[in-house]
Amino acid sequence: MIKENRSYDQVYGDVDKSGDGTKADGDASLAIFGAGDVAARPDGKWQDISPNHRALALRFGLFDRFFVNSEASPDGHNWSTAAFSTDYLDKAFRWNYSRRGRTYDFEGFNRLPNYEPVRGVPSLFGPTVKTEDVANYMRRFIPYLHGSRDVAEPETLYLWDAAARAGLTYRNYGEFLATLSEADVKAIRVNRTKTYPDISPTVSTFATKKSLEGRFNTEYRNFDMDTPDAMTVESYRVARETNGNPLISSSHSEQRFRGNSRLGVWLQEFKTFADERAAGTGDRLPNLSVMRLSNDHTDGIGARKPTPQFYVADNDYALGLLVEAVSNSPYWKDTAIAVVEDDAQDGPDHVDAHRSVALLISAYNRPGALIHEFHNTVSLIRTIELLLGIEPMNQLDATATPINIFRPEPDLRPYKALLPNVALDNLINPPARDAATAYWMRLTDEQDLERADMADPEVLNRIIWFSVRGNVPMPEIKRLPAFEAMRLGLKEEREEMAEK
């Protein structure tokens, strides 16, 4: 499971000890998505934003020295799926970030123009455009369909290619896929951005990699902050008031909550696999599933959008429901769930801005372990490869240290998902009531939030911090001394060369 952007301290900073009682290295003053004082409403109202992340870490293991290899989503989704980021990608995404004319072409597209509605910009399409017209336009920029190469693709390819070489089955949910919803197409027709939430049907999905053809769920949505990971603001509010079910799904008992959420789509398919195995009529769950669960990215404090804390709670509940489903199924005894952020987006952390959230969940974990050894994204990939019998893709994962968290005896007790506790007056960003809020809302409007990590990371981090902590100053970005020495050393070397 690949998530979006959170640092360790933002989620786990207020977790004082691991499940076995070992002291953990967190800073509670940064835990804006936890359950301590810092995550509370300004009026002091208690909240628990990510109870499933905490409960899962306390039972299955807390990683307080896990670092992502990446800086942002373009390289992050490549590190997370290929254990590598190419020279082209590392250079080109910075042009994109600085708005110097590049497009987001790092997940299988080459130079895909922005086709979505932008305020004040004429549309590429007319009011009668059909779904297939938009899809065919996008396909023009998928290189493998036209006999050319994706310039960002590593020569050693991706984890699913490695699985195929090992003779394993695989399935993809949202990674390196293009998706269009019914609401997307309607928005393109009227040249106006769509509104939250979008639980409309997915009307077109296609792979940007040939090796993914026929191996993805056609309903599962790619990055889109209007699509819920599990629940919408309204379904959550009603569930809190009635002790009901907040999950958006095609089978919800209430018509208004029937629709598309990422977890709802995945759960429907997984239940079919699990029921077939339980009945002895089939075993279709793939050996490897790759899943994008992205709403912990958050969306700033845009008008009529969920608050950052609700977005993270939505993501947390989806994670909890997934583990609940797997642990209650016949697959629990031989399944591991690896969870990683694509990047930490320079988020506040008292150790380093690359330190991030990671989980490795199975019935065979040492209970409540604290993993204080250094690990990173590639370590997690190497562990997945060893569990599945996959050969390494490149020198980096071949030499990475696998994660030592397992024991021979299983604990087959199922996990029960926890509903986050977000104050009901903290679900949707309210209109600006003061100059400071108006300022940060204006900065939100200036960011590109339609694609993963195209907003200015420092600005978005400060917007998120303000949404929770108000005018309390945000801590400065931290870097481990070793990383800082490398950065400063390179800078000094360049300066010396310039002087010569």
N, C-alpha and C positions, 0 to 999 in steps of 0.2 A: 504494500500500500504506500503510495507516494502522496504526501500532503504538502502544504504550502507555508513556508516562511517563518515558523516560530523558533525563537531561541529557547534554550533550556530554562533559563531563569523566568521567562515570561509564563511558562506553564508549571515548572517544577521548583521554582525558587523557594516556595514556602513548604516544601516537603523536607522536613528536618532530618528524617531517618528513613532508611530503606525498610522493607518489610521484616527483615531479620534483626532490626535494631541498630544497624551500623550507621554512623553519622554520615550524612550526605552533604555535598558541597553546593549549597544553593544560597541565593540572596533573596530573602522574603520581600525586600523593598521593591523588587522588580516584577513580582509575580502578579501581574495585572489580569492573568487568565487562570488564577488559582482559586483558593477559597479563604485566603487570609484577609487581613485588614486592607491591603493594597487593592484587592479585587472588589472591595465593597463599594456601594454607591456613595457619592459625596455626602449624603445625609446619614451615612453609617449603616445603611441597610445591608445585611449580610447576603452574599451571593456565593454560589459554588459553580464556577464556569466550566470546569473540566473534570468532573468527578470520575469519569471512566478512565481518563489518562492516569489519574492518581491511583485509582484502585487496581488497574492493570499493572502499573509499575510496582506497587507494593506487593502484589502477589507473584508476578512473573519476573520481576527484576528491574532495577532502576539504573540507568546508564548516566552517570554524572561526568563522564569524560568522553562523550561521543561528539564528534565534529563532522560537519558536512564538508565535502571537498569543494563545493561550489560557491559562487558569489550571488547568483540570481537564477531565475527559472531557465533561461536559454541553456546555460551550461549545467544547471541543476538537474534537469530532466534527462540530460545525456549521461551525466555521472550516475544517476540513479537507475538507468536502464542499460548502460554500456560500460560502466566503470572507467569512463574516459570522456574527455572533451577535446575536440580537435583544435589545431592552431587557428584555423579559419574561424571557428565558433568563438574562441576566446577573444579574438580581435574584433570580429564583426559585431558581436552583441553590444559592445561598448558604443559603437556608432549609433546603434539603434536606441540605446538608453539615452544618449545625449541628443537625440532627435536630429541627427545629421543625415537623414535621408534613407536609412535602412529600414527594412520591414522585419517582422518577426518570422524568420525563415529557418528556425532551429529545431523543428519537429516534423521534418519531412517535406516542407514546402521550400521552393526556391523563389524568393522575391514576390511573395503573395501580397498584392496591394490590399489596403484596407477597404473592404467592401461593405462594412457595416455603417449604419447611419451615424453621421457626425454633424452636430449642430452647426448650421450655416454653410455646409458643404453640399454641393449638388450630388444627387445619387448616381451611382453607376447604372442603376436599373430604373425601369419605369413602373407605374402603378399596377400594371398587369403581369409583372414578372412571375414566373412559375418557380416552384421549388427546384425542379431539375435545371432550370436556367442558371440559378445561383450555384447549384452544385457543379454543373459543367464548367462554369467560369472558374471555380476554385480548382477543379481538376486540371485546368490548363497549367497550373503552377506546381503540380506534383511530378517531379522529374522522372520517376521510374515508369510512369504511364507514357512517356514520350521518348524512351530510350536514352535518357541522360542520367547523370548522377546527382544525388543530393550532396551539395557542397559541404554540408555540416556533418555528413555521415562518417563515423570512424571506420577504418578498414576492417577492424575486428568485429563490427556489427554490434548486435544487441543481445540481451539476455535470452530473449525468446528464440533468436537464431541459434544460440548455444544449446538451448533446450532441444531444438529440432535436430541438431547434429548428434545429440545424445539419444535420439529416438523417443523423446518425450512429447507429450501433448501440452498445449498451452492455449490460453485465452486472455483477451485484452479487454479492459474496461476503461476507456477514456484516454489512454496514452497513444500519441502519434495517430490520432483519429481526427477527422473533421466531422462536426455534427451541426445540423440545422434543426431547430424546433419549429413548430407551427407558428409560435409567437415571433421567432426570428424573421420568418418570411413575411409576416404581416407588417413588422416594423420596417423592413426593407421597402415594401410597397409604398408605405406612406412617408418614408425617409424620416423616421422619428425613432429615437431609442426606445426599446421596450421597457416595460415597468416590472418591478419586483412584485410578486414572485412569478417565475415562469415554470408552471407545472404542466404546460401543454405537451402534446405528444412530440416525440422526436420523429421528424419526417424524412431525414436523410442522414446517413452515416457512411463514411468511406475511409479506408485506410490510406495513410500516406507512405506506407511501406508494403512492398509486395508480399513479404513473409507474414504479414498480418491479414491478408485477404482471407475471408471466411473464418477468421479466428477471433472475432470480437462480437460483443453484444451490440446490436443495432439500436437499442433504446437508450443505452447508457450515454450520458452527456459528458462532453469534454469540459475544459475550464469555462465557467460561466457563472458569475456571481449572482445571477438572478435565479438560477436553478438550485434548489435546496439539496444539501447532502442527505438530509433525513427529514427535516421539518421546516415549516414556514413559521413566521411570527404568529400568524393567526391560529395555526393548528397547535402551536405550543401554548398559546394563551388559553384556548379552549380545553386542552388537556390538563392544564394546571387547575382550571376552574371546575372541571367535571371529573377529574381523575381518569381521563380518556386516553386515547392513542394518538400521539402527535405525528406518527410516521405518515408522510405522504406516499400513497401507493395506489395502484389500480384497483385494489380491493377494499379500500377504506369504507367503513360503514356509513360515513357521511359523504354525500356527493361532492361537496365543495372541496374536500380533501383527497379526492381521487385524482391521480395524475402522476407526473414523473418526478421522482427524486432519485438521486444516485443509489442510495442504499435500498430504496424500494424496488428498483429495477434489479439490482444484484440479488436481493433476497428472494425475489420471485423465481429467478433462475436457479439459485442455489437450493431452494426448497425442492424443486423438481429433481435435481441431482440426488439430494439426500433421501427423498421419498423412494426413488428408484432403488437406491442401494439398500435401504432398510427392507424393502419388499423383495429384494433379490432379483429384480428385473433389469438391472443395469448398473453401470459404474462409469458415468460420463464426466465426473468432475475432472478437469484437466490436471496434469501434474503441476503445472505452473500457471498461476493467475496473476496478472499485473493490473493494478487498480489505481485510478486517480481519484483522490478524495480531497477536494481543493478549497473548501470554504473557510478554512482557518486562515486563508490569505487575507480576508476581510476586505472591505470596500470603502475605507475612510469613513467620513461622516457626511456622506451625500444625502441630500433631502429625500425622504420617503424610502430610504434604504435601512436595512437592519444595522444596529450598532455593532461595532467590532466584537464586543463581548457576546452578543447573540450569535454572530457568525461562528465564533469559536465553539460555543455551546452546541450549535447545530452539528458541527464537525465531530465534536466529542461524542455526542449521542449516536451518530452514525457508526463510529468506531466501536462503541459499546455494543450496539445491536449486532454488528458483524461478528464479534467474538462470542456473543450469546448464541447466535445461530450455529456457528461452527462447533462450539463446545457442547451443544445439545444434539449434535448429529452423529451418525456413525463414523464420520470422517475425523472426529476429534482425536482419536488415538493415534493417527498417523499424519497430522497436519501441523505445520508451523506457520505463523503469521508474522511477517516482518513489516515493521512500520518505520518510515523515514520521512523527514521533510526534504523537499527538493533543495532548499537552501534555508539559511537563517536570516537572510535579507538585512544583515548588519543590525539585528535586533539587540536591545539592551541585554547584556549579560556581564556578570562581574568577573568571569574568567576570560572569555573571548567571544567575539561576535559571530564566530563560526560554530560555537557550541550549540547543540540543538537537541530536539526531541527524537528519541528512537525507542522502539520496543521490539522485542523478539518474544513471541507468545507461543507456548506449546504446553502440552500435558507433562512434558519431561523436563521443564525448567526447575532449577534449584529454587525452592520457595523463598521469595523475598530477598533475593541476592542483590547486593550492591556491586555493580561492575564499574570499578574505578580505573581499570586499565584503559589506555588510549585506544579508541576505535574510531573509524570513520565510515563514510558511505561505502567505500570499497570493501571494508571489513565485513559489512553486512552482506554485500553481494557475494563475497567469497564463502560466507557461511551458507547462504542459499545454495550455491553451487555444490558444496560438499554434501548438503542434505539430500540433494537430488541426483548426485553423481554426474554433475556437469563439469566438463573441462574448463579451465580458465579461458577468458577471452583474450587477455593481453598480459604483459609483464606486471601490471599494477595489481590486478586481482590475483595473479599467480603468487605474488610475494606478500599479499596482505595477510594479516594475522586473523584467523577466524575467531569468532566470539565463543568463549568458554562459559556456557551458562547451563549446560544440560547435565542430567543425571540418568541412570538406567531406569529407575522406578517412575511410573507415571502417576500423576494425580488427575484423575478423570472427572473430578467434580466440575459441573458446568458453571459458567459465569453468567451473572444476571446484570443486564445493562441498567445504569442509573440515569435518571432524568436530571439534567443540570438544573440548578436553581438560579434563574436570572430574574431580577426584579421586573415586575410587569410594567413598570414605567421606564424600563431600560431596554425595550425591544426594538423600537424604531427611532432613528435620529429625529429629535424634535426640531422645529424651526429655531433659527438663531434668536436668542433672547438677550444677547449682549454682544459687544464688539469683538471679544476674543473668539466666541463661537462662530460669528459671522466670518471672521478672518480665516479660521481653519476650514470652514465649509467652502469658502472661496478657493482655498488651496486644493481641496479635494476635487472641485470641479475642473481644476487645471490639470489634473493627473490623468494619464491613460490607464484606466482600470478595466478596459475591455479584454485585455490580454494579460497573461500571468506576468507579474513583475515588470511591467513597463512604466510604472509610476516611479518617481524619484524616491529611492529607498529611505533616505534621511527624512524627507518631507513626510512620507507615509508613516514612518515610525513615530514621528512627532505628532502627527494627527491622531494615530491610535493611542499614544500616551495621553494626549489631551482629552480624548474621549472618556478616559477612565479617571485620570488624576487631575484634570483641570489644569490650573496654572502652576502646579508643582513642577519644577524643572526636571526634564528628562536627563538621566545620567548620560555621560559621554560614552561613545563606543569604546569597548575594551578589546585589546589584542594580547595574546600571550607574548611574553618577552621574546621568545624565539621567532615568532612570526614578525614582530615589530623590528627585530634586528635584521631580519632578511630584507624587509621592505626598505628600511633606512639605509642598509648597506648597499642595496642596488641603487638607491637615489644618490648616495655619495659617490659611488663608482661612476655613474653617468655624469655627475658634476665634474669629477676629476678628468674624465675623458674630454668633456667640453672645454675645460681650461687648457688642455694640451693642444 
